[in-house]
Amino acid sequence: MPITDFINDLLNPDLAFLPKALLVAVMSSIVCGVVGCYVVLRGMAFIGDAVAHAVFPGLAVAFVIQGSLVIGGAVAGVITALLVAVFSQNRRIKEDSIIGVFYVAAFALGIVIISQAPGYAGSLQQFLFGSITGIPDEDIFVVGITGALLLAVVFLFHKEFVAVSLDREMARALGMRVFWLDIVLYVMVTVAIVISVQTIGNILVLALLITPAAAARLLTDRLAVMMLLAPVVGGTSAVLGLYLSWSYDLPVGGTIVLVLTAVFLLAWTFAPRHGLIAKRWRQAAVSSVAPG
């Protein structure tokens, strides 16, 4: 499909769901790109994956009672994140074990709840893999306001998040409240995932959180630049993915993830300092000047 036809479809009042899906996809990509930088910097991708499971019971309850999926998922995710933060204080059991227990249990609860709803199979597929149809107008405002609040929290606590991500013990020695910063970061990851679920799905949402930040990490050594590049990568990939999915009748969530993965592979190969080709050139240069 030519890009002009796609633009015409976006402006077509009979396809009102399409611009709404595009707007939600771009907004959630920007937020996930920024928050995902902390996730990648801290090496907590497993937490992001677990949070994606944790929001499922809230989504299921919201679906059954015809409420807001964003609010339902956020409530479930935040409650589970708080439980993990509290139970993780017992150092007898490591944090990743606590995460595994609670988040998988939450996902299982969500499956049980959604199985009791009419149209179980279709609604489950929509939750797991995303859908560009049926996004309510109120959810657009919820996503926009929630995303703006998340970015405001990032602006206010950026230095603290970086300190905790790089050296927790040093941050604690400096008097920072590491426990509460952990909770805030867990909640931020939860909310960023929730606002992305409707477009990209519960299973694939981790890609929106991790892949743009990972690609940006390969392209720069500066965190500030990384936090600018990641949302650009995520937002651009969301637009291109939605365009391709609409043009070729492909699943939108899977298409966006494949575009993100392609961008990551390009960065992995061609990044100016940390790409595969740049590393090979440096190794070849060192070998050429090495004695005998």
C-alpha positions, 0 to 999 in steps of 0.5 A: 500500500502506498503511504498516501493511501495509508494517510487517506485511511488515517483521515477516513472517518469510517476508519476512526479506530486507525488514528486512535491506534496509531496515537496510542501506539506512539504515546506508549512507545515514547513512554516505554522507550524512556522507562525502558532505559532504566530497565536496560541500564539496571539489567532488569528485563526479567522484571519487565517480563514479569510485570507484563504477566502481573497486569493480566488479572486486572485486564481480565477483571476490567474486561469482565465488568466493562471497565477501563483496561488501563486502570484495571491493569495498573491496579493489578500490576501495582499491587503485585509490584508492592507485594514483591517489594515487601517480600523481597526484604527477606534476603533468604529468598532472592528477588528473582524467585519472589518475582517468579512466584507472584507474577506467574500466580497473577498471570494464572489468576488472570487466565482463570478470570478471563475464562469465565467471561463470554467470548473467552477465546477471542478476548484472550487472543486480544489480550495476549497479542494486541488489537488495533480495534475497539480502543475507547476514546477515554483510554486515549486520554488515560494513556496521554495523561498517564504517560505525561505523569510518568515522564514527569516522575522521570524528570524529578527522580532521574538522578536517583534512578541512575544512582540506584541502577548503577550502584545500589550500595553507594546510593544507600550510603548516600542516604537515598531510600533505595527501597522506595525508589525500587517501588517507584521504578516497579510502578513506573514499569507496570504503568508503562506496560499497561498503557501499551498492552492494548496495541501490542498485547500482553505477550509482546509488550516486553519488546516495546520496553526493552528493544528500543532502549537496547538499540539506543544503548548500542548507539551511544555511551551517554544516558541522556542521548540514550533516553532521547534515542529510545523513544524515537526508535520506539515511536518510529517503529510503532508507526512503521509497524502499524503501516505494514500491518495495515498494508499487508493484513498482518497482526499489529503487535507482531509486526511492530515487534519485528520492526523493532527487532530489525532496528536492533539488529541494524544497531548491533551491526552498524553502530559506530562504536559498539557495532559488530563491523566497528569492532571488527575494524578495530580488531583488524587495526590492532592486528595490523600494527601488532609486532611480528 
